[in-house]
């Protein structure tokens, strides 16, 4: 399998009147802000593109992709498809290979089939930087899904040496151990039930500057975190609906820093737009600052 950083879709210009279609696919999906973000970007670029939300259950993705017409440009993927899509992808970007997770599919570019990318990693890194976090030696990650794999890769980019992963089921974290090895992290996996001491408070093994929660929105944990820990370690909660999450509220109550996943959604979506427009995650869009401002306005309106 090839691992391209870029592909070569049909050229796109601001004058392109082709009514390309795109969508975010997942379940649940009704809460997604991706359609508003992407449509704002394409309007700013002068592109006659339509981006929508499509609710699909696990097992329905293959037939959905097979039935798409040539007007379809790409897909954004959320639960439960970031792993499920892998057998359907012909080419993977380096980050998708590294994490074993795909959240962006570029269609209609190669005769061999769709190309898969992971924009969650750079989206998370940019979001953390926007929140003032550009380095961390030790990171705690909550959850064992595809986004947790991206969190490990992001932690490595921040210069982390070790990561502690808290999960409900240790067996589901097995893929994360391999991801940690690939990105050069020492990893410890602990079940939430094991993490709680007699007084139900979790204490990290190493002094920790950052906690990244990849748990679904609305999740409430039975394992607590000490007030001192919540005060000293910043929390980045990938979930943004509802906000503030129960975890974020607990962090703020302790005088700590809690960052919403909306910033990650914004920055990973910008990189998706780059991919859909040029096939290159690293090629800036025309007047990209204006495009980003139009997307950000959607979140603040």
C-alpha positions, 0 to 999 in steps of 0.5 A: 500500500502506498503512503502518499502525503499528497495526491493529484485530484482534478484542478480546482479554482475559485471559478469552478462551478462544478457542484461537488458533493461532500459529507461527514459520515457517522453515528450519531451525527445530528450534532455535528458542526462540520457541515456549517464549517465546511460550507463556510469555507467553500463559500469563502473560496467561491466554490459551488460545493455542498457538504452535508451530514449522513447518518450511517450505522456500522457496516453500511459504509462500504455500500454507501461509498460504492454507490457514490457518483462522480460528483462526490469529492470526499468524506469526513469520518467520525464514529464508528468509521475511522477504523472500519474504513481501512479495508476500503482505502487504496492509499493511506497518508503517513499519519493514517498509517502511523495511527491506523485511523482515517478521518478523511477520504478523498474520492475520485483521484486515483483509479485504484480507489479512495485515499485516506488521511488523518487530520485529527493529529495536526488539528489537535496539535494546532488546537493545543497551541492555540490554547497555549500548550506547545510542549508536554513531557508526560500526557494522560489520555482517556479512552481507547478509540481511534481519536486516542491513537491520534492523541498519542501521535499529537503527544509525541509531536509535543515532545512527550516521553511517556503517556498513560492511557486510562480505558474501560477495557484493557484489551481494547487498548492493544492497538494503542500500545503499537501506536505508542511504539511507532511514535516513540512513547513509553505507554502505560495502560490502566483500566478506570476501575484499577486507577481509582484508589480506596478514596476513588481518586486517580494519581498519575504515575509521572508528573503530568502537564496535560490530559487529553480526553477522547471520551464521547460527549456526555461521558461521566466517570466514576473515577475521580481526579484529585483537586491538585491534579485538576489544578496543575494539569491542563485538560483538553476535552475532544468532545464539544457537545455538550459543553462544558462537559462534566469533566471540564466542569470538574477541572474548572471547579478546581481552578484548572484549565479546560479546553474544548474540542471545538478548536480541534474540530476547526483546525482539522476541518481546515486541513480537510478542506486543503485536501479536498481542494488540492489533495495536499494537507500541507498546501495552504488555501488561497487567502487561507486566513480569510477562510479560517476566519469564515469557519471560526465565525460559524463556531462563535455565531 
